Amino acid sequence: MFEVSGRVVDQDGAPIAGAIVMQGGGTPDLTSGTDGTFTITLTQSIAGVPTVVAAKIGYRSAGEELDALPIEPVTLVLYEVSAPDNPAYVFGAPGVGDPTVDTSTAVCGHCHTTMTQQFQTSAHARATRDPWVQDLYAGVASAKTTQAACVLVGGVLRDGTPPGAPGQAESRCYVGSGVLPDLNACGGPTEKACDDPALATASKPTRFGACADCHALGMDGPAGGRDLLEASGVAFENGNHCDACHHVRDIDPTKPPGGAGRLVMQRPHEKIGDPITGPTRQVMFGPYPDVPNAFMGGSVQPKFSTAELCSGCHEQKQAALLSGASLDPSRWPDGLPTHSTYSEWQAGPFNTPATQCQSCHMPVESGLFNTVDVANASNANITFGFPRAEGTIRSHYFRGPLTVIPGVPRLIDGAAALAITTTPNGGALDVTVTATNQACGHALPTGEPMRSLVLVVRVDGCGGPFSQVGGQTIDDVGAARATGVVGADATFASSQVDWGSGAAVASLGDTVRVVRPTSTFLDYDGVGLFAGATLPASQKGLPLEVPVGEATVIAVNGTTLTLSGALAVTAGDRVSLGDALPASFVDGAPAQALAGASGATFARILVDPTGARGVPHFRAVDIVRDNRIRPQTTATTQHTFAIPMGCASATVRATLLYRPAPVALALERGWDARDYIVQEQSKSVSLP
């Protein structure tokens, strides 16, 4: 061990007080005095060349390697990172995370190979090129590439800008809602598309819904307020890449999400040497103070280890974006909370220093000396970095609910727990299912409000399924290929139903389900405004619809469906056409239309000015329901099934499915929508 004294100064030689002073790879236990001076004891027990390092928020870290005891005090010069952000900066490519490909220090993967490889599998890397995002942005169905396929979903082929290729044109299928057509006076039925490069300048969109602010952080040029279709090259292919995220200087919670808002971007403009022609002095913000590599320009920002960093995009309150629309100020005085993952975590039991967002979404990466793959105990220094304690290196998969990491369960797999209780009640069996959000630090599900959970409850025994005769049924969130009202859209007679819209899309083997509205509303302890008793049940948007019955389609003749049996319907009952329940659910199977079946759904329901439900957030003016399950809380559903005469035993099964996208929207856009099993439980029951 040996003692070293010195001084921390800025680029002008002025002393810097309160700077962290530490040995590279050690602990940041010391700060410089009011005059910038320090005395530190270094040890050779830390792998690598003993190095004294100084760091402070707002400055680039500096260090000096000491092969021998210095004769004079050490001076560590911290170069300030000064505002404003530099829009002339050109972002660098992350690379692919393969050392045989990333052979230049121009890409992050050259040194940070593992981190880059993990990043390239993440949703952050796909943030800009994600076809679902791009489809909703331009109002297209990119999977519908022919005239016939486009017309089939009610669309029209027109010229537009292909994602990733600004200024170019190709034929695209325009259908349904989109940020550009909905927020701008363009793209009408007889007009050019909003993203047609040939559109007159005066007619081009000027409102972009702030989509690019979070989905294309890595675009060169001004931060914030950009057209998502401007993204190309590195920005388009790599989304919110390393060079973009590590140029986030700070988080400003008073600003809207994204670049130039809550994410305070700081691309460097300071020069090395000649202030005009010299190379730019790099800066990269991150959680470690001891990154004094001048090539990187490491600048400590502790928020990189906290959930606050995630709030930069994963928390949004918005005004009504549609022209002429407005919010109800008594319900949403601060804006409509369309994304509230961060505040859900803040309000929950996982809001602790040890359980930040990174705990689950950036799990510990073991087996690395530090984040530089070629670093080891023999070459640890300023260039290759210093040793990191086990448990301090975070992976860069940025795990989502369905992220697959070899040998690691998906986040969704352990998110919820199901429990089943049963009570015989005369000739019926009462079934109660509890779903507990046991592992998520936020509501389940969270993020994009079109996501949902679908709970399916069934009872089988004595050769077939029991009929549900009471309790909750799956509502419109569970999806239907056609819906109607008995007496208005559908007329039942014995085992036949005259139902034009249903017959138009029906296939043999489909299921017709009928439910009956009641005057009862289900109370629940939901999220935000819908938590606790703030609102009465009648204003929480979850009416009870009880089962009438279901039957299988066995013939289709014109507008008439022939069913496997008669249903005792009355005028006003709601009828839906959907899929038959499978004998067992398969994880990742195509999403099914399950409205009217026994079960429940958990979702945040946005509506637009017309009252349309489940709309994308850029059309939203209200939230009419949010019964998603908060952390460490339980939702309870109840269902009653008729016991067949003489049946002595049965099996009750509950399956909780995660549905990333609404079925109807997926069909319209040609998306590959699937359901994923969150949890399943079964219980054998002896019947009286």
N, C-alpha and C positions, 0 to 999 in steps of 0.2 A: 504494500500500500504506500502511496505517496501523496503529498499535498500539493495542490496547484492553486495559485491565485491569479486573478485577472480582472478584466473589466468588459462589460457588455455595452456597446455603443451602436448608434445608428449609422447610416451611410454618410452623415455629415460630421461624425465624431462626437455627437452629443450623447451623454450617458442615458442608458435605458434602465429604469428601475422596475423591479417586479418581474424581470424575465426569469423563466425557468432555467436553471443551470443543473446539469446532470451528466453522468457518464453515459455514453451511448450504450443502450441495453440495460441500463440501471433503472432507478426509480426517480421520478421528478420531485425530490424532497426539498430542494433548495431554490431560493430566488435571489436575484441580485439586489443590492442595496440601493438607497436613494441616489447614490453617485455611480451606480452601475457596477460596483465592485463585487467580487465574490471570492470565496476560498472553498475549495472542494477537495475531498479525499478520493482519489481514484484507486482502483484495485485491479490486479491482474487476474482475479478470479472470474471476471466476466470475459467470455470468449471474444477473441479478436484484439485489435490494436486498442489500447486504452485511449479513449477519445472524450474530450470535454465538449459538451454541446450546450448551446443556449437557444431558447425559443420563446416567443411571445405572440399572442394573438395579434394579427395584423402585420406581422413581419415574417420574412423568410428565415428559417433556422440556420444556424452556423455552427461549425465545429472545427476542432483542431486535434489531429492525431498526435500522440505523444509517445515516441519511441524511447525518449529519455526525459529526465526531469528538466523542464525549461529553465533557462538561466534568468529570464525576465518574465514579468507577468504576461499572461496571455490576453490578447485583445480579440474579442469575437464581435464581428460586424454583422448586425442584422439589417438587411435591406427592407425598407418599408414596402408594404403592398398598398399602393395608394389608388383611391377612386379617381376617375370613374371606370366602369367596365369598358373594355376595348372591343368594340364590334368589328374592328379590322382584323382581329386575331383569327387565324385559320386553325380549326380544330384538327388534331391528329387522329389517325385511325387506331383503334384498339388492337388490331391483329386478331388472330384466330385462336391463340393459345396452343400452338404447335411449334416447338423449337425448330423444326425443319423448315417451317414456313416463315415464322417471325424472326428473320435473321438480321434485322436492322433495329437500332435503338429508336428509329422513327415510330415504332409501334410499341404499345404497352406490353404486348405478349412476349417481346424479346427478353425482358427480365421477369415480369410478373406473369409467368406462363400459366400457372394453375388458376390464378384469379381471372385471367382473361378467358381461359377455356370455360370456366364456370359461368362467367358473365354471358358468354355467347349462347348459353342454353336458356337464358332467363327471359322473362317478359320485358325487362328493361331493354334488352337488345332488340326486341321485336316491337317496341312501343310505337314506332313510326310506321312500319310496314305491315302491321297487323291488319289483315283484310277486313275484319269486322269493324275496326276503327275507321278505316278508309271508306268502307261502304256507307257507314252512317254519316260520315263527314260530307261526302259528295251526293248522297242519296242514290246509290247504285246497288245493283246486285252483280258483283264482279264475277260470280260463278256462272252467270247466265250470259254466255258468249254468242249465242245465235239468236236470230230473230224469233224463231219458234219458241225457244226456251224463255226469252224475255216476255213475249206476249202472253205466255202461259201464266206468268205471275202478275200480269197487268202492267208490265213495263213497256218502255219504248227505247229502241236503239238510237243513240245520237252520238255525235263526236264529243269527246271530253279528254281531259288530261289523265293519262295513266299515272298512278302513284309512282313516285321516284323519278319521273321524267318531265319536269316542268318545261312548258313550251311545246311539247310534242302532243300529238292527237291520236286517239284511237276510238273505235266504236265501243260504247259502253251502254249497259242496260240501266236506265233510270227508272226507279220505282220507289214509292213510299217516301218516308221522311228523310231529311238530310240537313245537316247544318247549313250548307251553302244555300240551297233553295228555300229553306224555312226562315232563315234570318235575313235574306236579301231579296230584293225585288227582281228576281231572275229565275230562269229555268222553267217558265210556264209551259203548258202543253204544246204550244205552237212556237216556242222560242228556242233559241240555242241553249244548251246546258250551261249552268253557271260556271263550269270549269272548262268550257270550250276555249282553246287558245285564240280562236278567231272572234271571240266576243268583243264588241266595241269597248274601248277603255271606259267610257262613261257608264257602261252597263255591268262592268265587272264587280264581283262581290267586294264589299268593304268590311263586312262583319264575319268573323271567323270563329266565334264561340269560345275563344281562348283554348281551343283543342291543342294547338301546337305548343302552347306554353308548358304543358306537361308531357305531351306525347312526342315532341321533337325538340327537346332541350339542346340537342347537339348540332343545331343548324348554325352555320357561319352567319355573321351579320348581326343586326339588332336583336336583342333578347326580348321576347314577349310580343304579342299582338300580331303574330305571323300567320300566313296562309299555310296550312299543313301540306298543301301540294307544292310548296316551294322546296321542300326537302328533297335532296338528291344525294347520290354518292355516299360518303361516310355517314352523313346525317340520316339518310333514309335506311341504309342497310344495317346500321348499328344503333339506331334509336338514341336512348339516353345513355350514351357510352361513357367510358372512363374519363376522357378529357373534358367532357361536359360536367359530369357530376363532381369531379374533383376541382372544378372551378366555381363551386358554390362556396362563397366566402362566409355567408351567415344566413340566418333565417329571420325574417321580419314578420311576426305573427299578425301585424296590423294590415298586411297587404293580401290581395287575392293570391291563390296558388299559382305556382309555376315561375318560369324565368321572367326576370324584370319585375317580379312581384314578391311573393314570400321567399322564393329562392333568390337571394342576393348574389347575382353573378359577378365574378371579378376575373376577367381575362386580363393578363398583364400587358402593360404598355411601357414600363420602365426599360431602359436600354443598358447594356453592358458597354462601358467605354463611351464612345461617341454617342451623344444623346440623339443624334439624328440617324446615323447609318449603322450604329452598333446593333448586334443581335438583341432580341427581346430577352429580358431576364425572366425566366420561367417562374411560375408559382403553381404549386399543387397543394390544395388544402386536404387535410386528413386528421385522424385522431392522435397520431403519434407526435410528440415534440422532438424526438431525436431522429429527424430525417434531414440532416444537413447537406445532403448531396446537392451541389449547386446546379447540376443538370436538371434535377427535379424541382428545385426551389421549394422544398417542403415548408408548409406553414401550418402550424398547429391550429385545429379547430375542434374542440372537444365535442361539439354537437354532432359530429359524425358518429359518435357512439351512443347517441340518444334518439329517442322517438321523435324529438322535435325536428330532426332532419327529415324524417318521413312525412311530417305534417306539411312540408313544402308542396306536396302534390296530393296527399291522401286525406285532405280535409277541404271541403268546398261548400260555401254558402253563396248562392247566386241570386241575382235579380231575375225577373221574368225576361227571357231573351227574345221571345217572339214579339214582333212589332204590334203595339197596341195592347199587349197583355200586361197584367200586373199581379202582384201577390197580395194576399190579405194581410195587411200590416198587423192585425191583432194576433194572427197565428205565426207570422214569420217576419217579425220586426227587423231582424238582422240578415234576412235573406233565406232562401230555401236550402236546407242542408241536404244536397244531393249526394255528397260523399262525406262521411263523418267517421271514418275509421280511427283517426287520431283522437277525436274527442270521446269516442266510445271507449278507447283504451284509457284515456285520462280519467274518465268517470268510474272505471272499473277496478277490481281488486288486483289486477296485474300492473297497476301504475306504481312500480317500485324500481329502484336503481338496478336491481338484478334482473328485471323482466321487461326491458325495453323491447321495442319492435324487433331489433336485431337478434334478440335471444332466439326467436323462432325462425325469422326470415333470413338471417345470416348466421347460421349455427357455427359453432367452433370448428375450425379446420385443424386437424391434428397432423403431425408428421412433418411439418415444415419448420425450418430454422427461422425464417421470416418470410415475408411475401415475395422475396426475390428467390426464384427456384434454385439458382445455382449457388446461393449463399450457404456457407457452413461455418463451423467453428474456426477453421483455419484461415478463412479469408474475410472474416467479419471486419468491416471498416466503414468509412464514410461512403465508399462506392457501392459496396455490396450490402450495406445495412448491418444492423446489430441483432443479437438474439432476442427472440420474443418468448415470454413465459407461456407455458402450455395454457390454453384456454383464452388467450388474448387475440389470436388471429381469427378473423371472421371470414367464412366462405362468401363467395360472390355469386351464388346461385340465385339470390333474391327469391327465395322459395315462395311460390304461390300455393294455393290449396291442392293443386294437382301436380306440382313439380315432382318429377321422379329422379331420385338420387340413388344409385346402387347401394343396396343394403340398408336404406333408411326409409321408414314408412312415410307416406305422403302426409302432409299436414291434415288433410281432410279425414284421414283414417282414424285419428284419435281425437277429433274435434268434439264429438258428441257421444253421449251415452243414452241408451234407450232402456226403459223398464216397462214391463207389462203386468198389470193386475187384472184379475177376472172375478166376476161375481155372478153366479147363476141367479136368474130373476124370473121364476116361473118357467115359462116356455122360452125364455130368452137368455142370452149371455151378455152381460154388461162387460165391456172391455175398456180399461183406462190405460193410456200410454203416456208416459212422461219422457220428454226429450230434454236433456241437460247439456248446455254448452259448458263442457268440462275443461276445455284446454285452450280455447281462443281468448286472447286478450281483448278482443273486440266482439261486436255482435256477430251472430252466425245466421246467414252469410253477411259479408260486408263488401265494401268497394262499389263497383258498378251496380246501380240500383236495379238493373234488370235481372240480376241473379236471384235465385230462390232456392228454398228447400221444399221438397214434396215428401210428405209422410204417407205411406200406404199401409193400411191395416186390413188384414183378411183373416178369416177363420175357415179352416178346412176340416172335414171329417165325414165319415160315413159315405164316402164315395164322391164327394164334391164340395164346393164352397158353400158356406152358410150365406143366407141373404141378410143384408143389413136392413134393419127396420127402424133404427133411430140413431141419433147422435150426429157428429160432424161428418161432412163430406168434403171432398176436394173441390175448391172453387175454380174460378177462371184461370188462376195462376197455373193450375195443373194442366191446362190447355185442352181444347176440343177442336176437331176439324170442322165442325159446324155446330151452331147453337140456335135455339129457337124457344118460343113460348107456346105452350099447348093452347090451342084455340085461336092463336094469332098466326103463327108460322107453321104449326104442325097439328094435324088432325088425326087422332087415334081411333081406330075401329077394330075391336078384337085384337088380332095379332098383326095388324097392318097399320102403317102410319104414312099419311100423305104429307110429305115434307120435301119440298123442292130443293132447297139448299142442301139438305142432308143427303138426299138421294144423288145429287150431282157429284158428291165426293166419296160416297160410301163404297165399300168393298165387302165381299162376303167374309164373315168372321169378325167384322167390326162390332163394337158394342154400343147400343143406345142406352143411355142412362138418364133417368128422370129424377129430379129433386124438387122439393116443395119449399118455397120461401116461407119463413115464419116472421112473427113480429119480434122475435128475440135476437138480441145482439150479444155476441160473445165478448166477455171482458177478458183482457189480457194485460200483462205487464210488459210493454214493449220498449221502444227506444225513443229517446228525446221527448217530444210533445206527447207521445203515446205511452210513456212510462207511468206507473203508479195510477193514482186516481185523479190526475190533472183533468182528464176528459171523462165524461160518462161513457159507458159502454156503447151507447147509441151513436156516439161520435168517433168511435175508434175504427169504424169501417169494416167490421167483420160480422155480417149477418149470418145467423144459423139457417142453413138449408138442409132439411132432413131428407133422407132417401125415400123415394117412392118405389123404385125398382129398376132393373136393367134386363136387357135381352140381347141376344145375338142376331145380327143381320144374316138371314139365310137366303134372301132373294132381293134383287133390285129390278124394278120394272117401271121405267119412266120416272115419275116423281114419287113412286110408292115403294116403301121398304116393307118387306115381310120379315117379321121377327120370330124368334124361337118360342115366344110365349106372349100372352097379353099382359099389359101393364095397366094398373088401376089409376089412371091419371085423372086430373081435374083441370079445368081451365085455369091458366096462370102458372101451372107447373113449368119448370125449366127443363128443357131437353137438350142433351148434348150427344154428339157422335164422337167416339174415341176408340182407343185400342183396347182389346181384351187384356186383362191382367195376365202376365206370363206366369207359368208355373213357379218360376223363380226368377229373380232379377239378376242380370249380368252386369257387372261393373263396366261402364263405358259403352253400354248398348245405346242405340239411337234413342233420343228422347221421345217419350210416348205422350199421347193425349189421354189424360187420366181424369179430367173434370167429371165430377159426379160419383166417383168411386169413394169407398170408405177411407177416410184419412183427413189430412189437413195440409195447409201450406204455410210457409213462413217467408214473408217478403216485405219490402218497402214498395208501396204502390204509388207511383207518380201519375198525375193526370194532367191533361192539357186543357186549354180553354173550352174545348168541345165536350169535355168529360171523358174522353178516351183514356182507358186505364193502361198501366204498364208501358207508358211512353218513354222514349229516350229522354235523358235529363235536359237536353237543350230545348225540348218542347214543354217542359213542366212548369206549372203554375201553382201546384199544390201537392201535398202528400195526404192521401186519404186513409192510409193504413200503414203501420210499421210494427208488425208483430214478430220481427226477427228476435232471436234469443240472445239476451245480454250475457256477458261473461258470468259464469258460475251461477246462472239462474236456470230455472226449469219451466218448460211449457207443458201443459197437460191437455190432452184431448180425450174425448169420451165417445164410444161407439157401442151400439147394441145390435146383436145378431139373433135371428130366430133359430132355435134349436130344432132340427128335424125330429119328427116323431121317432122315438126308440133309439136315438143316437146316444151312445154312452161316453164318447170321448171325442176330443177335437184338438187341433193344433192352432194356436193363435200366432200370427207372424206380423211383425212390424218392420218396415223397411224405410229408412230415411235416405232420400236421394238428393244430391246436389245438382242443380240445373243451372249452368252458366248463362244460358240465353233462352228467352221465351221461344216456344215451339213455333208459334205463328210467324214471328219475325225471322226465325231461321229458315222456315219454308219459303218465305217471300224472297230472302236474299240468297238462298242456296247454301247456307252455312251447314256445316256438319255438327249439328247440335246433339249432344249426348247427355245421358244421366249417369251420375257416378254414385256408387254406394258409400254413404257416410258411415252407416251403422245398421246392423240387422239384429233382431232378437226374435226368438220363438219360445213358446211356452205350451207344454202339453197340459190339457185340462180334462179332468174327469167330470162328466155331466150327471146330474141326478136323474 
